[in-house]
Structure formats: structure tokens, C-alpha cells
Amino acid sequence: MKFITDLWHPNVDKNGDVCISILHEPGEDKYGYEKPEERWLPIHTVETIMISVISMLADPNGDSPANVDAAKEWREDRHGEFKRKVARCVRKSQETAFE
């Protein structure tokens, strides 16, 4: 899953790729961070994936960031610089939504 607009979030890399367990290939995690049952399973539906993404957006996992810079700001200055960058991304997305 990939966002095509800029998004400043600890679990979305700078290319827009979403990094959450439910989207990782099935099986053992070579880094030992995720349990196999947390990773992709064929029983997942669009609904379960969207719920996971919405949850991730609302409550980032700062322990396993795809965007280390965003994770650092989220931990250290959540209501300051992090919030400003998120707002900037939202404004840019709104301005270009109908182009």
C-alpha cells in the first residue's frame, strides 16, 4: 500500500510506502520483531487492512519506523514541528486534489 501524496508519518516511508505488519509477507520475521500471525494472512479483507491503516495513522508505532526522521519528531516534538509538517502535507494534498 502506498500513499501518492506527501505524508509525514513514522510508519510511512518517504516514498509513501506504508509499513505495518499486516502488509508484510507471511512467515517468520527475519528481524524477530513481528509474530507470524501479525503478518499477511489470506483471511484479511480490504476492511481489515483499512482498519489497520487507520489505526496506524491515529497511533504510530515509533518502535519500528519506516521514516526515522518523522518518528524522532513524533517522539520529541509531537505538538510542534511534527504537527506543522503534517499540516503542511494536508494543505498541499488539499490544494492539488483536483488537478
N, CA, C and O atoms as a GROMACS GRO file, in nm:
protein
  396
    1MET      N    1   0.085  -0.116   0.000
    1MET     CA    2   0.000   0.000   0.000
    1MET      C    3   0.090   0.123   0.000
    1MET      O    4   0.193   0.127   0.068
    2LYS      N    5   0.048   0.222  -0.078
    2LYS     CA    6   0.132   0.340  -0.095
    2LYS      C    7   0.046   0.464  -0.101
    2LYS      O    8  -0.057   0.466  -0.170
    3PHE      N    9   0.086   0.568  -0.029
    3PHE     CA   10   0.021   0.698  -0.041
    3PHE      C   11   0.085   0.771  -0.158
    3PHE      O   12   0.207   0.769  -0.174
    4ILE      N   13   0.004   0.834  -0.241
    4ILE     CA   14   0.058   0.904  -0.358
    4ILE      C   15   0.076   1.053  -0.331
    4ILE      O   16   0.132   1.125  -0.415
    5THR      N   17   0.030   1.100  -0.217
    5THR     CA   18   0.056   1.238  -0.175
    5THR      C   19   0.160   1.234  -0.064
    5THR      O   20   0.179   1.131   0.000
    6ASP      N   21   0.225   1.347  -0.040
    6ASP     CA   22   0.322   1.352   0.068
    6ASP      C   23   0.252   1.325   0.201
    6ASP      O   24   0.142   1.373   0.225
    7LEU      N   25   0.317   1.249   0.285
    7LEU     CA   26   0.263   1.217   0.416
    7LEU      C   27   0.379   1.209   0.515
    7LEU      O   28   0.473   1.133   0.495
    8TRP      N   29   0.371   1.289   0.621
    8TRP     CA   30   0.476   1.289   0.724
    8TRP      C   31   0.427   1.204   0.840
    8TRP      O   32   0.347   1.249   0.922
    9HIS      N   33   0.476   1.081   0.845
    9HIS     CA   34   0.428   0.985   0.944
    9HIS      C   35   0.539   0.884   0.972
    9HIS      O   36   0.609   0.842   0.880
   10PRO      N   37   0.555   0.844   1.099
   10PRO     CA   38   0.662   0.748   1.131
   10PRO      C   39   0.654   0.615   1.058
   10PRO      O   40   0.756   0.551   1.034
   11ASN      N   41   0.534   0.571   1.022
   11ASN     CA   42   0.519   0.438   0.961
   11ASN      C   43   0.489   0.443   0.812
   11ASN      O   44   0.441   0.346   0.754
   12VAL      N   45   0.520   0.557   0.750
   12VAL     CA   46   0.509   0.572   0.605
   12VAL      C   47   0.643   0.626   0.558
   12VAL      O   48   0.686   0.733   0.600
   13ASP      N   49   0.710   0.550   0.470
   13ASP     CA   50   0.842   0.597   0.427
   13ASP      C   51   0.829   0.716   0.333
   13ASP      O   52   0.719   0.753   0.291
   14LYS      N   53   0.942   0.775   0.300
   14LYS     CA   54   0.942   0.900   0.223
   14LYS      C   55   0.890   0.881   0.080
   14LYS      O   56   0.858   0.978   0.013
   15ASN      N   57   0.881   0.755   0.034
   15ASN     CA   58   0.822   0.726  -0.098
   15ASN      C   59   0.673   0.700  -0.089
   15ASN      O   60   0.608   0.679  -0.192
   16GLY      N   61   0.617   0.701   0.032
   16GLY     CA   62   0.474   0.679   0.050
   16GLY      C   63   0.435   0.537   0.085
   16GLY      O   64   0.317   0.509   0.106
   17ASP      N   65   0.532   0.445   0.090
   17ASP     CA   66   0.501   0.306   0.124
   17ASP      C   67   0.463   0.292   0.270
   17ASP      O   68   0.532   0.343   0.359
   18VAL      N   69   0.352   0.223   0.294
   18VAL     CA   70   0.302   0.202   0.430
   18VAL      C   71   0.375   0.082   0.491
   18VAL      O   72   0.390  -0.022   0.426
   19CYS      N   73   0.419   0.098   0.613
   19CYS     CA   74   0.492  -0.010   0.681
   19CYS      C   75   0.413  -0.053   0.805
   19CYS      O   76   0.428   0.005   0.913
   20ILE      N   77   0.330  -0.154   0.787
   20ILE     CA   78   0.260  -0.215   0.901
   20ILE      C   79   0.264  -0.366   0.883
   20ILE      O   80   0.271  -0.418   0.772
   21SER      N   81   0.261  -0.435   0.995
   21SER     CA   82   0.279  -0.581   0.996
   21SER      C   83   0.183  -0.653   0.904
   21SER      O   84   0.223  -0.746   0.833
   22ILE      N   85   0.057  -0.613   0.903
   22ILE     CA   86  -0.046  -0.684   0.827
   22ILE      C   87  -0.015  -0.687   0.677
   22ILE      O   88  -0.068  -0.772   0.604
   23LEU      N   89   0.070  -0.595   0.631
   23LEU     CA   90   0.106  -0.591   0.488
   23LEU      C   91   0.238  -0.662   0.457
   23LEU      O   92   0.275  -0.674   0.340
   24HIS      N   93   0.308  -0.709   0.559
   24HIS     CA   94   0.435  -0.778   0.535
   24HIS      C   95   0.410  -0.923   0.494
   24HIS      O   96   0.313  -0.985   0.537
   25GLU      N   97   0.499  -0.976   0.411
   25GLU     CA   98   0.478  -1.111   0.360
   25GLU      C   99   0.469  -1.212   0.475
   25GLU      O  100   0.529  -1.194   0.580
   26PRO      N  101   0.392  -1.317   0.452
   26PRO     CA  102   0.369  -1.415   0.559
   26PRO      C  103   0.497  -1.486   0.602
   26PRO      O  104   0.597  -1.488   0.530
   27GLY      N  105   0.490  -1.544   0.720
   27GLY     CA  106   0.602  -1.624   0.769
   27GLY      C  107   0.678  -1.555   0.880
   27GLY      O  108   0.632  -1.457   0.939
   28GLU      N  109   0.794  -1.608   0.906
   28GLU     CA  110   0.878  -1.556   1.014
   28GLU      C  111   0.941  -1.423   0.975
   28GLU      O  112   0.978  -1.402   0.860
   29ASP      N  113   0.951  -1.334   1.071
   29ASP     CA  114   1.019  -1.205   1.053
   29ASP      C  115   1.168  -1.227   1.077
   29ASP      O  116   1.207  -1.269   1.186
   30LYS      N  117   1.251  -1.200   0.977
   30LYS     CA  118   1.394  -1.227   0.991
   30LYS      C  119   1.459  -1.142   1.100
   30LYS      O  120   1.569  -1.174   1.147
   31TYR      N  121   1.392  -1.032   1.142
   31TYR     CA  122   1.446  -0.947   1.248
   31TYR      C  123   1.388  -0.984   1.385
   31TYR      O  124   1.433  -0.934   1.488
   32GLY      N  125   1.289  -1.072   1.386
   32GLY     CA  126   1.231  -1.118   1.511
   32GLY      C  127   1.139  -1.018   1.579
   32GLY      O  128   1.106  -1.033   1.696
   33TYR      N  129   1.097  -0.916   1.505
   33TYR     CA  130   1.012  -0.812   1.564
   33TYR      C  131   0.864  -0.850   1.561
   33TYR      O  132   0.791  -0.823   1.657
   34GLU      N  133   0.820  -0.912   1.453
   34GLU     CA  134   0.678  -0.944   1.435
   34GLU      C  135   0.652  -1.093   1.451
   34GLU      O  136   0.734  -1.176   1.412
   35LYS      N  137   0.539  -1.124   1.507
   35LYS     CA  138   0.495  -1.263   1.515
   35LYS      C  139   0.433  -1.302   1.381
   35LYS      O  140   0.376  -1.216   1.314
   36PRO      N  141   0.443  -1.427   1.340
   36PRO     CA  142   0.385  -1.468   1.210
   36PRO      C  143   0.236  -1.435   1.198
   36PRO      O  144   0.190  -1.400   1.089
   37GLU      N  145   0.162  -1.445   1.307
   37GLU     CA  146   0.017  -1.417   1.300
   37GLU      C  147  -0.014  -1.268   1.285
   37GLU      O  148  -0.129  -1.232   1.257
   38GLU      N  149   0.087  -1.181   1.302
   38GLU     CA  150   0.067  -1.037   1.283
   38GLU      C  151   0.088  -0.997   1.137
   38GLU      O  152   0.051  -0.887   1.096
   39ARG      N  153   0.146  -1.086   1.059
   39ARG     CA  154   0.180  -1.055   0.920
   39ARG      C  155   0.065  -1.097   0.828
   39ARG      O  156  -0.038  -1.144   0.874
   40TRP      N  157   0.085  -1.078   0.699
   40TRP     CA  158  -0.018  -1.106   0.600
   40TRP      C  159  -0.072  -1.248   0.612
   40TRP      O  160   0.004  -1.345   0.624
   41LEU      N  161  -0.203  -1.259   0.608
   41LEU     CA  162  -0.273  -1.387   0.602
   41LEU      C  163  -0.382  -1.375   0.498
   41LEU      O  164  -0.439  -1.266   0.482
   42PRO      N  165  -0.414  -1.481   0.425
   42PRO     CA  166  -0.516  -1.472   0.319
   42PRO      C  167  -0.657  -1.444   0.371
   42PRO      O  168  -0.747  -1.414   0.293
   43ILE      N  169  -0.677  -1.453   0.502
   43ILE     CA  170  -0.810  -1.423   0.556
   43ILE      C  171  -0.838  -1.273   0.566
   43ILE      O  172  -0.951  -1.233   0.590
   44HIS      N  173  -0.734  -1.190   0.548
   44HIS     CA  174  -0.753  -1.044   0.556
   44HIS      C  175  -0.838  -0.995   0.440
   44HIS      O  176  -0.828  -1.042   0.327
   45THR      N  177  -0.922  -0.900   0.473
   45THR     CA  178  -1.007  -0.837   0.372
   45THR      C  179  -0.965  -0.692   0.356
   45THR      O  180  -0.882  -0.641   0.432
   46VAL      N  181  -1.022  -0.626   0.257
   46VAL     CA  182  -0.996  -0.482   0.241
   46VAL      C  183  -1.032  -0.411   0.371
   46VAL      O  184  -0.962  -0.319   0.414
   47GLU      N  185  -1.141  -0.452   0.434
   47GLU     CA  186  -1.184  -0.389   0.559
   47GLU      C  187  -1.079  -0.405   0.670
   47GLU      O  188  -1.048  -0.307   0.738
   48THR      N  189  -1.026  -0.524   0.689
   48THR     CA  190  -0.928  -0.543   0.797
   48THR      C  191  -0.799  -0.465   0.770
   48THR      O  192  -0.736  -0.414   0.862
   49ILE      N  193  -0.762  -0.456   0.644
   49ILE     CA  194  -0.642  -0.380   0.608
   49ILE      C  195  -0.666  -0.231   0.631
   49ILE      O  196  -0.581  -0.163   0.688
   50MET      N  197  -0.781  -0.180   0.589
   50MET     CA  198  -0.811  -0.038   0.608
   50MET      C  199  -0.820  -0.003   0.756
   50MET      O  200  -0.774   0.104   0.797
   51ILE      N  201  -0.879  -0.090   0.836
   51ILE     CA  202  -0.886  -0.065   0.981
   51ILE      C  203  -0.744  -0.058   1.039
   51ILE      O  204  -0.716   0.027   1.123
   52SER      N  205  -0.656  -0.146   0.994
   52SER     CA  206  -0.518  -0.144   1.042
   52SER      C  207  -0.446  -0.016   1.001
   52SER      O  208  -0.372   0.042   1.080
   53VAL      N  209  -0.468   0.030   0.878
   53VAL     CA  210  -0.405   0.153   0.830
   53VAL      C  211  -0.459   0.273   0.908
   53VAL      O  212  -0.381   0.359   0.949
   54ILE      N  213  -0.589   0.279   0.928
   54ILE     CA  214  -0.648   0.390   1.005
   54ILE      C  215  -0.592   0.390   1.147
   54ILE      O  216  -0.560   0.496   1.202
   55SER      N  217  -0.582   0.273   1.206
   55SER     CA  218  -0.525   0.262   1.340
   55SER      C  219  -0.381   0.310   1.342
   55SER      O  220  -0.341   0.382   1.434
   56MET      N  221  -0.302   0.271   1.243
   56MET     CA  222  -0.163   0.312   1.233
   56MET      C  223  -0.152   0.463   1.218
   56MET      O  224  -0.065   0.526   1.278
   57LEU      N  225  -0.240   0.523   1.138
   57LEU     CA  226  -0.236   0.668   1.119
   57LEU      C  227  -0.266   0.741   1.249
   57LEU      O  228  -0.205   0.844   1.279
   58ALA      N  229  -0.361   0.689   1.325
   58ALA     CA  230  -0.401   0.753   1.451
   58ALA      C  231  -0.302   0.728   1.564
   58ALA      O  232  -0.287   0.811   1.654
   59ASP      N  233  -0.233   0.615   1.560
   59ASP     CA  234  -0.144   0.576   1.669
   59ASP      C  235  -0.016   0.514   1.613
   59ASP      O  236  -0.005   0.392   1.607
   60PRO      N  237   0.080   0.597   1.571
   60PRO     CA  238   0.202   0.546   1.508
   60PRO      C  239   0.280   0.452   1.599
   60PRO      O  240   0.275   0.462   1.722
   61ASN      N  241   0.352   0.360   1.535
   61ASN     CA  242   0.443   0.271   1.606
   61ASN      C  243   0.582   0.331   1.594
   61ASN      O  244   0.651   0.309   1.494
   62GLY      N  245   0.624   0.404   1.695
   62GLY     CA  246   0.754   0.468   1.693
   62GLY      C  247   0.870   0.372   1.714
   62GLY      O  248   0.985   0.410   1.695
   63ASP      N  249   0.840   0.248   1.755
   63ASP     CA  250   0.946   0.149   1.778
   63ASP      C  251   0.994   0.083   1.650
   63ASP      O  252   1.100   0.022   1.648
   64SER      N  253   0.915   0.095   1.542
   64SER     CA  254   0.951   0.032   1.416
   64SER      C  255   0.920   0.127   1.301
   64SER      O  256   0.833   0.099   1.219
   65PRO      N  257   0.991   0.239   1.295
   65PRO     CA  258   0.956   0.341   1.195
   65PRO      C  259   1.008   0.310   1.055
   65PRO      O  260   1.115   0.251   1.038
   66ALA      N  261   0.931   0.351   0.957
   66ALA     CA  262   0.976   0.348   0.818
   66ALA      C  263   1.039   0.483   0.784
   66ALA      O  264   1.125   0.492   0.697
   67ASN      N  265   0.997   0.588   0.855
   67ASN     CA  266   1.052   0.721   0.839
   67ASN      C  267   1.110   0.761   0.975
   67ASN      O  268   1.039   0.809   1.063
   68VAL      N  269   1.241   0.740   0.990
   68VAL     CA  270   1.308   0.763   1.118
   68VAL      C  271   1.300   0.909   1.160
   68VAL      O  272   1.283   0.938   1.278
   69ASP      N  273   1.310   1.001   1.065
   69ASP     CA  274   1.303   1.144   1.098
   69ASP      C  275   1.166   1.182   1.152
   69ASP      O  276   1.155   1.255   1.251
   70ALA      N  277   1.061   1.131   1.089
   70ALA     CA  278   0.925   1.159   1.138
   70ALA      C  279   0.903   1.096   1.275
   70ALA      O  280   0.838   1.155   1.360
   71ALA      N  281   0.957   0.976   1.297
   71ALA     CA  282   0.942   0.910   1.427
   71ALA      C  283   1.012   0.989   1.537
   71ALA      O  284   0.959   1.003   1.647
   72LYS      N  285   1.130   1.040   1.506
   72LYS     CA  286   1.204   1.119   1.605
   72LYS      C  287   1.126   1.244   1.641
   72LYS      O  288   1.112   1.278   1.758
   73GLU      N  289   1.074   1.314   1.540
   73GLU     CA  290   0.993   1.434   1.568
   73GLU      C  291   0.865   1.399   1.643
   73GLU      O  292   0.824   1.473   1.733
   74TRP      N  293   0.803   1.288   1.608
   74TRP     CA  294   0.679   1.248   1.675
   74TRP      C  295   0.706   1.223   1.824
   74TRP      O  296   0.625   1.260   1.908
   75ARG      N  297   0.820   1.160   1.855
   75ARG     CA  298   0.854   1.133   1.995
   75ARG      C  299   0.895   1.260   2.070
   75ARG      O  300   0.857   1.278   2.186
   76GLU      N  301   0.970   1.348   2.004
   76GLU     CA  302   1.031   1.462   2.074
   76GLU      C  303   0.953   1.592   2.065
   76GLU      O  304   0.965   1.676   2.154
   77ASP      N  305   0.874   1.611   1.960
   77ASP     CA  306   0.806   1.741   1.941
   77ASP      C  307   0.673   1.720   1.868
   77ASP      O  308   0.645   1.785   1.767
   78ARG      N  309   0.593   1.629   1.921
   78ARG     CA  310   0.467   1.588   1.858
   78ARG      C  311   0.374   1.705   1.828
   78ARG      O  312   0.310   1.708   1.723
   79HIS      N  313   0.366   1.800   1.920
   79HIS     CA  314   0.271   1.910   1.905
   79HIS      C  315   0.335   2.035   1.844
   79HIS      O  316   0.269   2.138   1.832
   80GLY      N  317   0.460   2.025   1.807
   80GLY     CA  318   0.532   2.137   1.747
   80GLY      C  319   0.564   2.111   1.601
   80GLY      O  320   0.475   2.114   1.515
   81GLU      N  321   0.692   2.085   1.574
   81GLU     CA  322   0.738   2.067   1.436
   81GLU      C  323   0.669   1.950   1.365
   81GLU      O  324   0.635   1.961   1.247
   82PHE      N  325   0.649   1.841   1.434
   82PHE     CA  326   0.582   1.726   1.373
   82PHE      C  327   0.442   1.766   1.324
   82PHE      O  328   0.406   1.739   1.210
   83LYS      N  329   0.366   1.830   1.409
   83LYS     CA  330   0.229   1.872   1.374
   83LYS      C  331   0.231   1.972   1.258
   83LYS      O  332   0.144   1.966   1.171
   84ARG      N  333   0.329   2.063   1.256
   84ARG     CA  334   0.339   2.160   1.145
   84ARG      C  335   0.366   2.090   1.012
   84ARG      O  336   0.307   2.125   0.910
   85LYS      N  337   0.454   1.990   1.013
   85LYS     CA  338   0.484   1.919   0.888
   85LYS      C  339   0.363   1.839   0.840
   85LYS      O  340   0.336   1.833   0.720
   86VAL      N  341   0.291   1.778   0.933
   86VAL     CA  342   0.169   1.705   0.896
   86VAL      C  343   0.068   1.802   0.834
   86VAL      O  344   0.009   1.772   0.731
   87ALA      N  345   0.049   1.918   0.897
   87ALA     CA  346  -0.046   2.018   0.846
   87ALA      C  347  -0.004   2.065   0.707
   87ALA      O  348  -0.090   2.087   0.621
   88ARG      N  349   0.125   2.081   0.685
   88ARG     CA  350   0.176   2.123   0.554
   88ARG      C  351   0.142   2.018   0.447
   88ARG      O  352   0.101   2.053   0.336
   89CYS      N  353   0.158   1.892   0.480
   89CYS     CA  354   0.124   1.784   0.387
   89CYS      C  355  -0.026   1.783   0.356
   89CYS      O  356  -0.066   1.762   0.242
   90VAL      N  357  -0.107   1.805   0.458
   90VAL     CA  358  -0.253   1.808   0.438
   90VAL      C  359  -0.291   1.923   0.346
   90VAL      O  360  -0.369   1.905   0.253
   91ARG      N  361  -0.237   2.043   0.372
   91ARG     CA  362  -0.268   2.159   0.287
   91ARG      C  363  -0.227   2.133   0.142
   91ARG      O  364  -0.302   2.162   0.049
   92LYS      N  365  -0.108   2.079   0.123
   92LYS     CA  366  -0.058   2.051  -0.012
   92LYS      C  367  -0.151   1.950  -0.082
   92LYS      O  368  -0.182   1.966  -0.200
   93SER      N  369  -0.194   1.848  -0.009
   93SER     CA  370  -0.284   1.749  -0.065
   93SER      C  371  -0.418   1.811  -0.104
   93SER      O  372  -0.473   1.780  -0.210
   94GLN      N  373  -0.471   1.899  -0.019
   94GLN     CA  374  -0.597   1.966  -0.049
   94GLN      C  375  -0.585   2.056  -0.171
   94GLN      O  376  -0.676   2.063  -0.253
   95GLU      N  377  -0.473   2.125  -0.183
   95GLU     CA  378  -0.452   2.218  -0.295
   95GLU      C  379  -0.441   2.145  -0.429
   95GLU      O  380  -0.480   2.199  -0.533
   96THR      N  381  -0.388   2.025  -0.426
   96THR     CA  382  -0.364   1.952  -0.552
   96THR      C  383  -0.468   1.842  -0.577
   96THR      O  384  -0.456   1.769  -0.675
   97ALA      N  385  -0.567   1.830  -0.492
   97ALA     CA  386  -0.663   1.720  -0.501
   97ALA      C  387  -0.738   1.714  -0.634
   97ALA      O  388  -0.769   1.605  -0.681
   98PHE      N  389  -0.766   1.826  -0.693
   98PHE     CA  390  -0.848   1.827  -0.814
   98PHE      C  391  -0.772   1.866  -0.939
   98PHE      O  392  -0.831   1.904  -1.040
   99GLU      N  393  -0.641   1.856  -0.933
   99GLU     CA  394  -0.560   1.888  -1.052
   99GLU      C  395  -0.556   1.769  -1.145
   99GLU      O  396  -0.492   1.776  -1.251
   0.00000   0.00000   0.00000
